Amino acid sequence: MGLQNLVDGLPDAFAAAPRPTVIDACPCCTPQVAIDTLLRTPRERLGPEDLTRYAASVLNTVGSPADLRYFTPRILQLLLAGELTLPDLEPFCLKLARAGWSDWPEAPYLRQLLDALWSDVLTGPAWWDAEAVLCALAAADPAGTDGRLAAWERLATATAVDRLHEFLLDSGGRPRNAFWDRGGAAHLAFTAWLRGPALRRAVEEAIDRTDGSGPLEQLFTVHDVLVTTATAAPPGPAGS
């Protein structure tokens, strides 16, 4: 299934998630009227103005893993449509991890959606920032990071090349997203991938098989940045 089909199917996938009858909240942070709106409005009719405060604060000053499970399909629909701008995808994925989403009955469907999102980054004309999505997916599912990097490394589409080119020009070859767990395995894997020989070899192979000035020029630039990255001093300790 494509990403949009999976996004459209979220309500049905989460049909068994119990609707909350109460949501605990700090009254100083979330007014009761906002909680009442969440409780009385059908989930699929909730809009960004209804869910922004909850989505940004859930598991901190409002809500619980149980009610987050119920609201997750609508929050994801709005996030992936670009309609919900707070929180960003990365911190929301961190919240999913804190809520233990991988133990939910809907976990197989969510995992399929996460995989489709990464595929869309590498193949579609979407507006995604590749590092932001990689960071978000690592927050939700760090064990999948190596597979996502391997898919990117194949450089199977012009979009995948363009995403790598854009990232390297913007970052100089170092992860820059503020939401990375800089001591975590996913961040370390991404950093090692950028500095390691496998990606450079993959770029050289892509150069050999590529026709056309656009992608070819991008690949030459990517190779130059990767060589510079590999020979530069390694990144400092976490937090530096």
C-alpha positions in Angstrom: 0.0 0.0 0.0 1.1 3.5 -0.7 1.6 6.1 2.0 -1.6 8.0 1.2 -3.7 4.9 1.3 -2.1 4.0 4.7 -2.8 7.4 6.0 -6.4 7.3 4.8 -6.8 3.9 6.5 -5.6 5.0 9.9 -9.1 5.4 11.4 -10.1 1.9 10.4 -6.8 0.5 11.7 -7.4 2.1 15.1 -11.1 1.4 15.2 -10.6 -0.8 18.3 -8.7 1.8 20.3 -11.0 2.8 23.2 -12.3 6.3 23.2 -11.3 8.0 26.4 -14.0 9.2 28.8 -11.6 11.4 30.8 -8.2 13.0 30.1 -6.0 14.0 33.0 -4.5 17.4 32.5 -2.7 20.2 34.4 -5.4 22.9 34.5 -2.8 25.6 34.3 -1.5 24.2 31.0 -4.7 22.9 29.3 -8.1 24.5 30.0 -11.0 22.2 30.6 -12.8 23.5 27.5 -10.0 22.1 25.4 -10.3 18.7 27.1 -14.1 18.8 26.6 -13.6 19.4 22.9 -11.4 16.3 22.6 -13.8 14.1 24.5 -17.0 15.1 22.7 -15.8 15.6 19.1 -15.7 12.6 16.8 -12.0 11.8 16.3 -11.9 12.3 12.6 -13.5 15.7 12.9 -10.8 17.0 15.2 -8.7 19.7 13.5 -5.3 21.2 14.1 -6.8 23.9 16.4 -8.3 21.1 18.6 -5.2 18.8 18.8 -2.2 21.1 18.8 -2.1 21.7 22.5 -2.7 18.1 23.3 -0.2 16.7 20.8 2.5 19.0 21.9 2.0 18.3 25.7 0.8 14.7 25.8 2.7 12.5 28.3 4.0 15.7 29.9 1.2 17.9 31.3 -1.7 16.2 29.7 -2.9 12.7 28.7 -1.7 9.2 29.0 -0.5 6.4 26.7 -4.1 5.1 26.5 -5.6 8.3 25.2 -2.6 8.9 23.0 -3.3 5.6 21.3 -6.8 6.8 20.6 -5.8 10.1 19.1 -2.7 8.9 17.3 -4.4 8.2 13.9 -5.8 11.7 13.7 -2.6 13.4 14.8 -0.6 11.4 12.2 -3.1 12.3 9.5 -2.8 16.0 10.3 1.0 15.8 10.7 1.6 14.0 7.4 -0.7 16.4 5.6 1.3 19.3 6.9 -1.8 20.7 8.7 -0.4 20.2 12.2 2.8 22.1 12.6 3.2 21.7 16.4 4.6 19.4 17.4 7.0 18.4 14.7 7.1 14.8 13.5 10.3 14.1 15.4 9.0 14.9 19.0 5.7 13.2 18.2 7.5 10.1 17.3 9.4 10.3 20.6 6.1 10.4 22.3 4.9 7.3 20.5 8.1 5.5 21.7 7.4 6.7 25.3 3.8 5.4 25.0 5.0 2.0 23.9 3.4 2.0 20.5 5.2 -1.2 19.5 3.0 -3.1 22.0 -0.2 -1.7 20.6 -2.5 -4.0 18.6 -2.1 -1.4 15.7 1.7 -1.7 15.7 2.0 -3.8 12.5 -0.1 -1.1 10.7 2.0 1.7 12.1 5.2 0.0 11.2 3.9 -0.4 7.6 3.1 3.3 7.6 6.5 4.3 8.9 8.2 2.2 6.2 5.9 3.8 3.5 6.9 7.2 4.7 10.6 6.5 4.3 9.9 5.0 0.8 8.0 8.2 -0.1 11.0 10.3 1.0 13.2 8.3 -1.4 10.9 8.0 -4.4 8.2 10.7 -4.3 8.1 14.4 -5.1 7.1 15.1 -1.5 8.2 18.0 0.6 9.9 15.8 3.2 13.2 16.8 4.7 15.1 13.5 4.6 17.1 13.9 7.8 14.0 15.1 9.7 12.1 12.0 8.7 15.0 9.7 9.4 15.4 11.3 12.8 11.7 10.9 13.5 11.6 7.3 12.4 14.7 6.6 14.5 12.9 8.0 17.5 9.9 5.7 17.0 11.8 2.7 15.7 15.5 2.9 16.2 16.1 -0.7 15.2 15.0 0.1 11.6 17.6 2.7 11.0 20.2 0.4 9.4 17.6 -0.8 6.9 16.5 2.8 6.0 20.1 3.8 5.4 20.6 0.8 3.2 17.6 1.8 1.2 19.0 5.3 0.8 22.4 4.0 -0.1 21.0 2.1 -3.1 20.4 5.6 -4.7 17.8 3.8 -6.8 15.9 7.0 -7.8 16.7 10.6 -8.8 14.8 11.6 -5.7 17.1 9.6 -3.4 20.1 11.3 -5.0 18.5 14.7 -4.7 17.7 14.1 -1.0 21.3 13.1 -0.3 22.7 16.0 -2.3 20.4 18.4 -0.4 21.3 17.0 3.0 25.1 17.1 2.4 25.1 20.6 1.0 23.1 21.9 3.9 24.9 19.9 6.7 28.4 19.4 5.4 28.0 15.7 6.1 27.1 15.8 9.8 23.6 15.1 11.3 22.2 18.5 12.4 18.6 17.8 13.5 18.1 19.0 17.0 16.0 16.0 18.0 18.7 13.3 17.5 19.6 11.3 20.6 23.3 12.0 20.0 24.4 9.1 22.2 21.9 6.7 20.7 22.6 3.9 18.3 20.6 5.4 15.4 22.6 8.7 15.5 25.9 6.8 15.7 24.8 4.6 12.8 23.9 7.6 10.7 27.2 9.4 11.5 29.2 6.2 10.7 27.3 5.7 7.4 28.1 9.2 6.3 31.8 8.8 7.0 32.2 5.2 5.9 33.4 3.7 2.6 30.1 1.9 1.7 28.3 5.1 0.9 31.2 6.4 -1.2 31.3 3.2 -3.1 27.6 3.3 -3.7 27.9 6.9 -5.1 30.8 5.8 -7.4 28.7 3.0 -8.7 25.8 5.3 -9.2 28.0 7.7 -11.2 29.1 4.8 -13.5 25.5 3.9 -14.3 24.0 7.4 -14.5 23.3 9.3 -17.7 22.2 12.9 -17.8 23.8 16.1 -16.5 21.5 16.8 -13.6 21.8 13.7 -11.4 25.4 13.2 -12.5 26.5 16.6 -11.4 24.7 16.0 -8.1 26.5 12.7 -7.6 29.9 14.3 -8.3 29.1 16.9 -5.6 27.9 14.3 -3.2 31.2 12.3 -3.7 33.3 15.3 -3.1 31.5 16.1 0.2 31.7 12.5 1.3 35.5 12.4 0.7 35.9 15.7 2.7 33.7 14.3 5.5 35.7 11.1 5.7 39.0 12.9 6.0 37.8 15.6 8.4 38.2 15.3 12.2 35.5 13.1 13.7 32.5 14.8 15.4 33.0 15.8 19.0 31.4 14.0 22.0 27.7 14.0 22.4 26.3 17.4 23.1 29.2 19.3 21.6 
